[in-house]
Amino acid sequence: MTVATVIPMADEVTPRPPLSAEQQKEVEKKVVKAKARLILDHPFFGMAVSKRDIKYCYDTPTASMDAVGQMRLNPHFVNDCSHKNVIFLLAHEAMHFMLSHSIRRGARDPKMWNIAADHVINDTLVHAKVGDFIEGGCHFDGARDHATEELYVDPPPDDGNGGEGGIGSDVGDPVDGQGNPLDESKIKELEAQAKVEAIQSATLAKQKGKLPASLERMIDELVHVKTPWYDILERYFNGKIRDGWSWKRPNRRFVGRGIYLPGVDYTPRMGKFVAIIDTSGSIGQPELNVFGGHINRIIEQCNPESITVIYCDAEVNHVDTYEPEDLPLKLTPHGGGGTAFKPAFDYIDEHNLDPEIVVYLTDGYGDQNDFTSKHDTIWLTTACSDFEWGTVVEFDVDA
């Protein structure tokens, strides 16, 4: 939670000594009472908190929630909070798991993503009158009506309360309890778990007549969410990011001996990316503008070695090649004749592009089932989804 500006323990020269056994007991009693009050007054948040294991640890500056649902509380921070602050704190951390903030982060900047997530949660809690807002945290009135992704891309001009919005460090990385990156199956399992818990918590609160309308809307969107096409693409691209080894930065320990080995490169990178645009008339400038805006953001995070844009109707009409320093992509239709998908894949093979991933933006009406390709292909389609190979993702210009 971005509240470390209240008690900036991370900046203290001398670490505070651990609480005494008696003080620790009082902290734990405070947490138990806060959980009980949440269950009575705010059953949605109370049930969400009750499903989380709580660990007390001094290496967490204030409080945090990891990707698999482990809540961590710093005893000093809880000890310095009022009873109502602790109510707010517990609900805040539980909501990070409920809204899957760790696994939704992707390649976004962790601090800015955390602050955007805190905006959404804090405004939701303030509006629902859950405990007392912790001074120093970020708050922007109306943030509850936005998705975290929206506030990440278009943040408020300031934190809404005149401060710096805290440090943004309570959303854990998308790893398991042993620090291993989550695989796709675990991510889906955690997403499903969060949805089930949201439904259960909302049902209980509604039965008690204590589910605010704003929360009911949020939960409905959470449960029935249709993942935007650009989030799906981002997940695919993130999966292509290679480990931090690069021949562009040779290992200096061995250069003096005439041995060139890859060195560590801390910038996330992926291989070559090919985007194919169907210019038979089904894809116009509005679609290209939306596609270009999102794909530029994604490739900026993933740093592909190169980007090739192929414009194809019944044949390849135009090709643009971009190096990282040439970004952003500028997409303009070329062509306007019939439709055939195979020529673009023939071009890829004939020119030995060897892409890490191919994204084909099209209405989906073509010869896709008359040939196959060895390349990892995503069909980003505005209409037809009849494809016997590749991965189909529905494109919505208004998403």
Sequence and secondary structure as in RCSB ss.txt:
>XXXX:A:sequence
MTVATVIPMADEVTPRPPLSAEQQKEVEKKVVKAKARLILDHPFFGMAVSKRDIKYCYDTPTASMDAVGQMRLNP
HFVNDCSHKNVIFLLAHEAMHFMLSHSIRRGARDPKMWNIAADHVINDTLVHAKVGDFIEGGCHFDGARDHATEE
LYVDPPPDDGNGGEGGIGSDVGDPVDGQGNPLDESKIKELEAQAKVEAIQSATLAKQKGKLPASLERMIDELVHV
KTPWYDILERYFNGKIRDGWSWKRPNRRFVGRGIYLPGVDYTPRMGKFVAIIDTSGSIGQPELNVFGGHINRIIE
QCNPESITVIYCDAEVNHVDTYEPEDLPLKLTPHGGGGTAFKPAFDYIDEHNLDPEIVVYLTDGYGDQNDFTSKH
DTIWLTTACSDFEWGTVVEFDVDA
>XXXX:A:secstr
   TTTS GGG SS      HHHHHHHHHHHHHHHHHHHHH HHHHHHHHTSEEEE TTSSSEEE TTSEEEE H
HHHHHS HHHHHHHHHHHHHHHHTTHHHH TTS HHHHHHHHHHHHHHHHHHTT S   TTS   TTGGGS HHH
HHHS  SS SSSS       B  SB TTS B  HHHHHHHHHHHHHHHHHHHHHHHHTT   HHHHHHHHHHHT 
   HHHHHHHHHHHT B SEEEEEE HHHHTTT   EEE  S BB  EEEEEETTTTS HHHHHHHHHHHHHHHH
HH BS EEEEEESSSEEEEEEE GGG S        S   SHHHHHHHHHTT   SEEEEEE S SSGGG   SS
 EEEEESS    SSSEEEE  TT 
